[in-house]
Amino acid sequence: MTTANLPNLYEKSLESFHKKDITKSLEYFKMAMEFVRSKRDSNKLLTLLTEMLNYSRKEADKNLEAEVLKNLGQIHAIRKDFAKGLQSYQQAMKIHKELGDEFGEAESMEYIASDFAILGKYEFAIDYYRRALDIYQELGNQEKINEIAWEIKKIEEFGEEVDRNEYLLKKFHIN
């Protein structure tokens, strides 16, 4: 798409939504997410997702609701509103679990883990990554297994570095 930019993709997503082509609307929305760089950029997308969420609930489309909730979580993360993002991911995870969608459940756990890592809550991040890893192992999804194992290793190595730095600061009485 040569003319891809946030306003064009937003308009296409909104147009598809109004035509009740929700799948296409979400596709355009996900492309638009690549252009979101600020809270101001995210305002229109947040409004659109809120409309989609209301629509999915009105239509009792649980699959759509879970997907929209995960996208809402991403928008909230961009806006640095991690509490709302985590809440959206938790809701999506619960819906995926109710539907028996293990992949969607694990994917929601990945988003939760990522936000916890950003917040410096490494134990929580590793816990959610490990829970997702267990599901991906049950599903035999090697790509996701490798991806999650790498994320866990990265967090663990970072934690070891922080521990070493704290040790040195204490050893040399540096505050």
VENSUL-V922785 format. One record per residue. N is the residue number from 1. PSI is psi in whole degrees, -180 to 180 (none if undefined). D_CENTER is the distance of its C-alpha to the mean C-alpha in whole Angstrom. Layout:
BEGIN
n->N psi->PSI d_center->D_CENTER
n->N psi->PSI d_center->D_CENTER
END
This chain:
BEGIN
n->1 psi->108 d_center->25
n->2 psi->-27 d_center->27
n->3 psi->24 d_center->26
n->4 psi->121 d_center->23
n->5 psi->169 d_center->22
n->6 psi->-51 d_center->19
n->7 psi->-43 d_center->22
n->8 psi->-46 d_center->23
n->9 psi->-38 d_center->20
n->10 psi->-47 d_center->19
n->11 psi->-41 d_center->23
n->12 psi->-38 d_center->22
n->13 psi->-45 d_center->19
n->14 psi->-44 d_center->21
n->15 psi->-46 d_center->24
n->16 psi->-39 d_center->23
n->17 psi->-46 d_center->21
n->18 psi->-26 d_center->25
n->19 psi->3 d_center->26
n->20 psi->20 d_center->24
n->21 psi->76 d_center->23
n->22 psi->-37 d_center->19
n->23 psi->-47 d_center->18
n->24 psi->-38 d_center->20
n->25 psi->-44 d_center->18
n->26 psi->-35 d_center->15
n->27 psi->-49 d_center->16
n->28 psi->-38 d_center->17
n->29 psi->-46 d_center->14
n->30 psi->-36 d_center->12
n->31 psi->-40 d_center->15
n->32 psi->-33 d_center->15
n->33 psi->-30 d_center->12
n->34 psi->-19 d_center->13
n->35 psi->-6 d_center->16
n->36 psi->121 d_center->14
n->37 psi->-11 d_center->16
n->38 psi->169 d_center->17
n->39 psi->-40 d_center->16
n->40 psi->-43 d_center->19
n->41 psi->-33 d_center->18
n->42 psi->-11 d_center->15
n->43 psi->-47 d_center->17
n->44 psi->-41 d_center->18
n->45 psi->-37 d_center->15
n->46 psi->-42 d_center->14
n->47 psi->-45 d_center->18
n->48 psi->-44 d_center->17
n->49 psi->-36 d_center->14
n->50 psi->-41 d_center->16
n->51 psi->-43 d_center->19
n->52 psi->-39 d_center->17
n->53 psi->-46 d_center->16
n->54 psi->-41 d_center->19
n->55 psi->-47 d_center->21
n->56 psi->-36 d_center->19
n->57 psi->-39 d_center->20
n->58 psi->-40 d_center->24
n->59 psi->-4 d_center->24
n->60 psi->41 d_center->22
n->61 psi->92 d_center->20
n->62 psi->-37 d_center->18
n->63 psi->-48 d_center->16
n->64 psi->-44 d_center->15
n->65 psi->-45 d_center->14
n->66 psi->-43 d_center->11
n->67 psi->-43 d_center->10
n->68 psi->-41 d_center->11
n->69 psi->-40 d_center->9
n->70 psi->-41 d_center->6
n->71 psi->-38 d_center->7
n->72 psi->-42 d_center->8
n->73 psi->-41 d_center->6
n->74 psi->-41 d_center->5
n->75 psi->-43 d_center->9
n->76 psi->-36 d_center->9
n->77 psi->-43 d_center->8
n->78 psi->-37 d_center->10
n->79 psi->2 d_center->13
n->80 psi->25 d_center->13
n->81 psi->74 d_center->12
n->82 psi->-30 d_center->10
n->83 psi->-46 d_center->12
n->84 psi->-38 d_center->11
n->85 psi->-48 d_center->8
n->86 psi->-38 d_center->9
n->87 psi->-43 d_center->11
n->88 psi->-45 d_center->9
n->89 psi->-40 d_center->7
n->90 psi->-43 d_center->10
n->91 psi->-43 d_center->12
n->92 psi->-43 d_center->10
n->93 psi->-43 d_center->11
n->94 psi->-44 d_center->14
n->95 psi->-47 d_center->15
n->96 psi->-41 d_center->14
n->97 psi->-45 d_center->16
n->98 psi->-35 d_center->19
n->99 psi->-8 d_center->19
n->100 psi->19 d_center->19
n->101 psi->88 d_center->16
n->102 psi->-38 d_center->16
n->103 psi->-47 d_center->14
n->104 psi->-38 d_center->11
n->105 psi->-46 d_center->12
n->106 psi->-39 d_center->11
n->107 psi->-41 d_center->8
n->108 psi->-40 d_center->7
n->109 psi->-37 d_center->8
n->110 psi->-44 d_center->7
n->111 psi->-42 d_center->4
n->112 psi->-47 d_center->7
n->113 psi->-43 d_center->9
n->114 psi->-45 d_center->7
n->115 psi->-40 d_center->8
n->116 psi->-40 d_center->11
n->117 psi->-43 d_center->12
n->118 psi->-37 d_center->12
n->119 psi->-5 d_center->14
n->120 psi->13 d_center->16
n->121 psi->71 d_center->16
n->122 psi->-36 d_center->16
n->123 psi->-43 d_center->18
n->124 psi->-41 d_center->15
n->125 psi->-48 d_center->13
n->126 psi->-39 d_center->15
n->127 psi->-47 d_center->16
n->128 psi->-38 d_center->13
n->129 psi->-41 d_center->13
n->130 psi->-38 d_center->16
n->131 psi->-43 d_center->15
n->132 psi->-42 d_center->13
n->133 psi->-43 d_center->16
n->134 psi->-43 d_center->18
n->135 psi->-46 d_center->17
n->136 psi->-34 d_center->17
n->137 psi->-41 d_center->20
n->138 psi->-36 d_center->22
n->139 psi->-13 d_center->20
n->140 psi->28 d_center->22
n->141 psi->90 d_center->19
n->142 psi->-37 d_center->20
n->143 psi->-47 d_center->18
n->144 psi->-36 d_center->15
n->145 psi->-47 d_center->17
n->146 psi->-43 d_center->18
n->147 psi->-47 d_center->15
n->148 psi->-42 d_center->14
n->149 psi->-39 d_center->18
n->150 psi->-43 d_center->17
n->151 psi->-44 d_center->14
n->152 psi->-45 d_center->17
n->153 psi->-43 d_center->20
n->154 psi->-45 d_center->18
n->155 psi->-43 d_center->17
n->156 psi->-42 d_center->21
n->157 psi->-40 d_center->23
n->158 psi->-43 d_center->21
n->159 psi->-40 d_center->22
n->160 psi->-39 d_center->26
n->161 psi->-43 d_center->26
n->162 psi->-44 d_center->26
n->163 psi->-44 d_center->28
n->164 psi->-44 d_center->31
n->165 psi->-42 d_center->30
n->166 psi->-40 d_center->31
n->167 psi->-48 d_center->34
n->168 psi->-40 d_center->35
n->169 psi->-43 d_center->35
n->170 psi->-42 d_center->37
n->171 psi->-42 d_center->39
n->172 psi->14 d_center->41
n->173 psi->46 d_center->40
n->174 psi->126 d_center->38
n->175 psi->none d_center->36
END
